[in-house]
Amino acid sequence: MSTPSIKPSLTIKQVLIFGGFMVTMSMGIRHGFGLFNLPITSANEWGRETFALTIALQNLTWGVFQPITGALADRYGAFKIMVAGGLLYSLGLAGMAVSTDVLNFTIAGGLMIGLAQTATTYSVVYGILGRNVPGDKRVWAMGIAAAAGSFGQFLMIPAEQGLLSAFGAQDALLLLALMASLMIPTAYMLREKNFVQNNNLGDQTIKQAVKEAMGNPSFRLLTLGYFVCGFQVVFIAVHLAPYLKDLSTTYPAVASPAVATTALALIGLFNVFGTFGAGILGQRFPKRYLLSGIYLTRSIAIIGFLLLPLSPSSTYIFAAIMGLLWLSTVPLTNAIVAQIFGVKYLSMLSGLVFFSHQLGSFCGAFLGGYLFDRTGSYLIVWEIAIALGVFAFLVNLPVKERAITRTVNA
């Protein structure tokens, strides 16, 4: 039986503009959470471990539920999923603002926002992209969507610092909740009219797709590498500002909050170029080699940051280098998944590999706070991040990017 041709219901321009805006808002807001670390813990007389645990739970929740949300989006379309995500995001930010006890703060910032991110970030948006963008433009388009998330970081971090300075942490979070609500009408612009699940894999079920992916050596290697990505980026996003503050007595030039804010914004700015460039390079060169190079270069950059005397300039150089490497793994990893398995279950399979990323994010966020509270230093976590980068460099080298051969039921 021939496979029916399914005409895309969204133009490439629609997917890139509105999908990009969705990712910009969702990723942009979350990247600024590190700025709230010290204001919130100081105001509530909490240890840094409390804030770190909330962000760690947020990332773990995101990872655990992403395959489920992705499967629902693959099965029923992404529109309703994204509407629910936008609503949860707004409620979670408002809950963080009004919470004065650890449990409520953790539920709002950890559980609710973690669930919201499963519906408003890359996996679901990439599923829409996969269904509506031709295969020969897919890596490029994924790079643009990832660059939108990076631009969100560049845009939102200075905005969040401005809100913090002008209104304080509580009102800043409430204003961010209003901004997050814009994701709800954005979801409508990504509604796929007469959504029909792509049937190019015959009668393959979700269970069969999961079994097929988990049995594939390249998929397993990608998940191991993605763990490292999550560990490194979330540790830096959450703990860079406190790290600079702690060393300001020895290096007073980094005492100003503007240094951390500028560094995080630079990560976002250079990540725009990094992710867009990854999308272009991924069309021309083996994506596994690009991934390996990214992870190894991250480790080298961290070593240089720790060995050089700390200053605003060294911090900004480190931020720019890390920015080029920050989320450039996202379009490459997801493009390999699509290349191996196709797009029918792309949101779910992207969610599965992303689960490993979020396990790494949980460890990076939590270990940063946990080990700091017990040792008074972030040095051990920096060293772990370096070692993991070398590990990810090695495990991505054997990945095979070719499509698998399967029997399609006629």
C-alpha positions in Angstrom: 0.0 0.0 0.0 1.4 3.4 -0.9 2.2 6.0 1.7 -0.2 8.9 1.5 1.3 12.3 0.8 0.6 14.8 3.5 0.7 18.4 2.5 2.3 20.7 5.2 -0.4 23.0 6.8 2.2 25.6 7.9 4.7 27.5 5.8 8.4 27.4 6.7 8.1 31.1 7.5 5.2 30.5 10.0 7.1 27.7 11.7 10.3 29.7 12.0 8.7 32.9 13.2 6.1 31.6 15.7 8.1 28.5 16.7 11.1 30.7 17.1 9.1 33.1 19.3 7.7 30.3 21.4 11.3 29.0 22.1 12.6 32.6 22.6 10.1 33.2 25.4 10.3 29.8 27.1 14.1 29.4 26.9 14.8 33.1 27.5 12.9 33.3 30.8 14.4 30.1 32.2 18.0 31.2 31.4 17.6 34.1 33.7 16.6 32.1 36.8 20.2 32.2 37.9 19.9 35.9 38.5 17.2 35.2 41.1 19.4 32.8 43.1 20.9 35.2 45.6 17.9 37.6 45.9 15.4 34.9 46.7 17.6 32.8 49.0 18.7 35.9 50.9 15.2 37.2 51.3 13.9 33.9 52.6 17.0 33.0 54.5 17.4 29.8 52.5 20.7 28.0 51.6 21.7 27.9 48.0 20.9 24.2 48.0 17.2 25.1 48.3 17.2 27.2 45.1 19.5 24.7 43.3 17.1 21.8 44.2 14.2 23.7 42.7 16.0 24.3 39.5 17.3 20.8 39.5 13.7 19.4 40.0 12.5 21.7 37.2 15.1 20.2 34.8 14.4 16.6 36.0 10.6 17.1 35.6 11.2 18.5 32.1 13.3 15.5 31.2 11.0 12.8 32.7 7.8 14.2 31.1 9.2 15.4 27.8 8.9 12.0 26.0 5.2 11.8 27.2 4.4 15.3 26.1 6.2 14.7 22.8 4.3 11.5 22.2 1.0 13.4 22.8 2.1 16.1 20.4 3.0 13.5 17.8 -0.3 11.7 18.2 -2.8 14.6 18.6 -0.9 17.7 17.3 1.0 20.3 19.2 -1.5 23.1 19.5 -3.3 22.1 22.7 -0.1 20.9 24.3 1.5 24.3 23.8 -1.5 26.2 25.1 -1.4 24.1 28.3 2.4 24.7 28.5 2.0 28.5 28.3 -0.7 28.5 31.0 1.5 26.3 33.3 4.5 28.6 32.7 2.6 31.7 33.8 1.1 30.0 36.9 4.5 28.6 37.9 6.2 32.0 37.7 3.4 33.6 39.7 3.7 30.8 42.3 7.4 31.4 42.6 6.7 35.0 43.3 4.2 34.5 46.1 5.8 31.5 47.8 7.4 32.0 51.1 8.0 28.4 52.0 10.3 25.9 50.4 7.6 23.3 49.4 5.4 25.8 47.5 8.4 27.4 45.8 9.7 24.0 44.7 6.3 22.9 43.3 5.8 26.2 41.4 9.4 26.6 40.1 10.3 23.0 39.9 7.2 20.9 39.0 4.9 23.4 37.2 7.6 25.2 35.1 9.3 21.9 34.4 6.0 20.6 32.9 5.5 23.8 31.0 8.9 23.5 29.4 8.0 20.1 28.0 5.3 21.8 25.9 7.0 25.0 24.9 10.6 24.2 23.9 12.6 22.3 21.3 11.1 18.8 21.2 7.5 19.9 20.4 8.6 22.7 18.2 10.9 20.4 16.3 8.1 18.0 15.8 6.1 20.8 14.1 9.2 21.7 12.1 9.8 18.1 11.0 6.2 17.8 9.7 6.3 21.1 7.8 9.9 21.6 6.6 11.5 19.5 3.8 14.2 17.1 4.8 16.9 19.0 2.9 16.3 22.1 4.9 15.6 20.5 8.3 19.0 20.9 10.0 19.1 24.5 8.9 15.6 25.2 10.2 16.5 23.4 13.5 19.5 25.7 13.8 17.3 28.8 13.3 14.9 27.5 16.0 17.7 26.9 18.4 19.1 30.3 17.6 15.8 31.8 18.6 16.1 30.2 22.0 19.6 31.7 22.2 18.3 35.1 21.2 15.8 34.8 24.0 18.6 34.4 26.5 20.4 37.5 25.1 17.1 39.4 25.2 15.6 38.2 28.4 18.6 38.2 30.8 19.2 41.9 30.7 15.4 42.4 30.9 15.2 40.2 33.9 18.1 42.0 35.6 16.4 45.3 34.9 13.1 44.0 36.4 15.0 42.7 39.4 16.7 46.1 40.0 13.6 48.1 39.4 10.9 46.0 41.2 12.6 43.3 43.3 12.4 39.5 42.8 8.6 39.1 43.6 7.2 41.7 41.2 9.8 40.8 38.6 8.5 37.2 38.6 4.9 38.4 38.3 5.8 40.5 35.3 7.5 37.6 33.8 4.3 35.6 34.3 2.5 38.1 32.2 5.1 37.9 29.5 4.9 34.1 29.5 1.2 34.2 28.8 2.1 35.4 25.3 3.0 31.8 24.5 -0.7 31.0 24.5 -1.7 33.1 21.5 1.6 32.1 19.8 0.5 28.4 20.0 -2.6 29.3 18.0 -0.4 30.6 15.2 1.3 27.1 15.1 -2.0 25.2 14.9 -1.7 22.6 12.2 -5.1 22.5 10.6 -6.5 19.1 9.9 -3.5 17.5 11.6 -2.9 14.0 10.5 -0.1 11.9 12.0 2.5 11.1 9.4 2.2 7.4 8.4 5.5 6.9 6.7 6.5 4.2 9.2 3.5 2.0 8.4 1.9 0.5 11.5 4.8 1.2 13.9 3.5 2.0 17.4 5.0 4.2 20.0 6.1 1.2 22.0 7.8 -0.2 18.9 9.5 3.1 18.2 10.9 3.4 21.7 12.2 -0.2 21.6 13.8 0.5 18.2 15.5 3.6 19.4 16.7 2.2 22.7 18.2 -0.8 20.8 20.1 1.4 18.5 23.8 2.0 19.6 24.0 5.4 18.0 20.9 6.6 19.9 22.4 5.4 23.2 25.6 7.2 22.5 23.7 10.4 21.7 21.9 10.2 25.0 25.2 9.8 26.9 26.6 12.9 25.2 23.5 14.9 25.8 23.7 14.2 29.6 27.0 16.1 29.5 25.5 19.0 27.6 22.8 19.4 30.3 25.2 19.2 33.2 27.5 21.8 31.8 25.1 24.5 30.6 22.7 24.4 33.6 25.6 24.4 36.1 27.0 27.5 34.4 23.6 29.2 34.0 22.5 28.7 37.6 25.9 29.1 39.4 28.0 31.5 37.4 26.6 34.6 39.1 27.1 33.2 42.6 30.6 32.0 41.6 31.7 35.5 40.5 30.1 37.0 43.7 32.1 34.6 45.9 35.4 35.5 44.3 34.8 39.2 44.3 36.8 39.7 47.5 39.9 38.4 45.7 38.9 39.8 42.3 36.9 43.0 43.1 36.5 43.9 39.5 33.8 41.1 39.1 31.8 42.2 42.2 29.2 44.1 40.2 26.1 42.1 39.3 26.4 43.7 35.8 29.4 41.4 35.1 27.4 38.2 35.6 24.4 39.7 33.7 26.6 40.7 30.8 28.3 37.3 30.8 25.0 35.4 30.6 23.7 37.8 28.0 26.9 37.2 25.9 26.3 33.5 26.2 22.9 34.1 24.6 24.2 36.5 22.0 27.0 34.2 20.8 24.8 31.2 21.0 22.6 32.8 18.3 25.6 32.5 16.0 26.7 29.1 17.4 23.3 27.4 16.8 22.7 29.0 13.5 26.2 28.0 12.4 25.7 24.5 13.6 22.6 24.2 11.5 24.6 25.3 8.4 27.6 23.1 9.2 25.4 20.1 9.9 24.2 20.2 6.3 27.8 19.9 5.1 29.9 17.9 7.6 29.3 14.8 9.7 27.2 15.9 12.7 28.9 13.5 15.0 32.3 15.1 14.5 30.8 18.6 15.1 29.3 17.3 18.4 32.5 15.8 19.5 34.4 19.0 18.7 31.8 21.1 20.7 32.2 19.0 23.8 36.0 19.0 23.8 36.2 22.7 23.2 33.9 23.3 26.1 36.3 21.5 28.4 39.2 23.5 27.1 37.3 26.7 27.6 36.5 25.8 31.2 40.2 25.0 31.9 41.2 28.3 30.6 38.6 30.2 32.6 39.8 28.6 35.8 43.5 29.0 35.2 43.5 32.6 34.0 43.2 35.5 36.5 39.5 36.3 37.0 38.5 39.6 35.5 35.5 41.0 33.6 37.4 40.5 30.4 38.3 36.9 31.1 34.7 36.3 32.1 33.3 37.8 28.9 35.7 35.9 26.7 34.7 32.6 28.5 31.0 33.6 28.0 31.5 34.3 24.3 33.3 31.0 23.7 30.7 29.0 25.7 28.0 30.9 23.9 29.2 29.6 20.5 29.0 26.1 22.0 26.0 26.5 24.3 23.0 25.0 22.4 24.7 24.2 19.2 24.4 20.6 20.2 20.6 20.8 20.0 20.0 21.1 16.2 22.8 18.6 15.5 21.5 16.0 18.0 17.9 16.3 16.9 18.8 16.2 13.3 20.7 12.9 13.8 17.6 11.5 15.5 15.4 12.6 12.6 18.0 11.2 10.1 18.1 7.8 11.7 14.4 7.3 12.6 12.4 9.7 10.5 9.9 12.3 11.7 6.8 10.3 12.7 7.8 10.1 16.3 10.3 12.9 16.3 8.9 14.8 19.2 8.8 11.7 21.4 12.3 10.5 20.4 13.7 13.9 20.8 12.1 13.8 24.2 13.8 10.5 25.1 17.3 11.7 24.2 16.4 15.0 26.0 15.6 13.1 29.1 19.3 12.3 29.4 20.1 16.0 28.9 17.8 16.8 31.8 19.3 14.2 34.1 22.6 16.0 33.4 20.9 19.3 34.1 19.5 18.1 37.4 23.0 16.9 38.4 24.7 20.2 37.3 22.2 22.4 39.1 21.9 20.3 42.3 25.5 19.3 42.7 26.6 23.0 42.3 24.5 24.0 45.3 25.1 20.8 47.3 28.9 20.7 47.0 29.2 24.5 47.5 27.2 24.3 50.8 29.5 21.5 52.0 32.9 22.6 50.6 32.5 26.3 50.3 33.7 26.1 46.7 32.5 25.3 43.2 35.9 23.8 42.1 34.9 20.1 42.3 31.9 20.8 40.0 34.0 22.7 37.5 36.4 19.7 37.4 33.5 17.3 36.9 32.3 19.4 34.0 35.8 19.3 32.4 36.0 15.5 32.7 32.5 15.0 31.3 33.3 17.1 28.3 36.2 14.8 27.4 33.8 11.8 27.9 31.2 13.3 25.5 33.9 14.0 22.9 34.7 10.3 22.9 31.2 8.8 22.9 30.0 10.9 19.9 32.7 9.8 17.6 31.3 6.3 16.8 27.7 7.6 16.1 26.3 6.4 12.8 24.1 9.0 11.0 22.6 6.8 8.3 18.9 5.9 8.3 18.0 2.5 9.7 16.5 -0.1 7.5 13.1 -1.4 8.7 10.4 -3.5 7.2 7.2 -1.5 6.5 4.0 -3.5 6.7 2.2 -3.3 3.3 
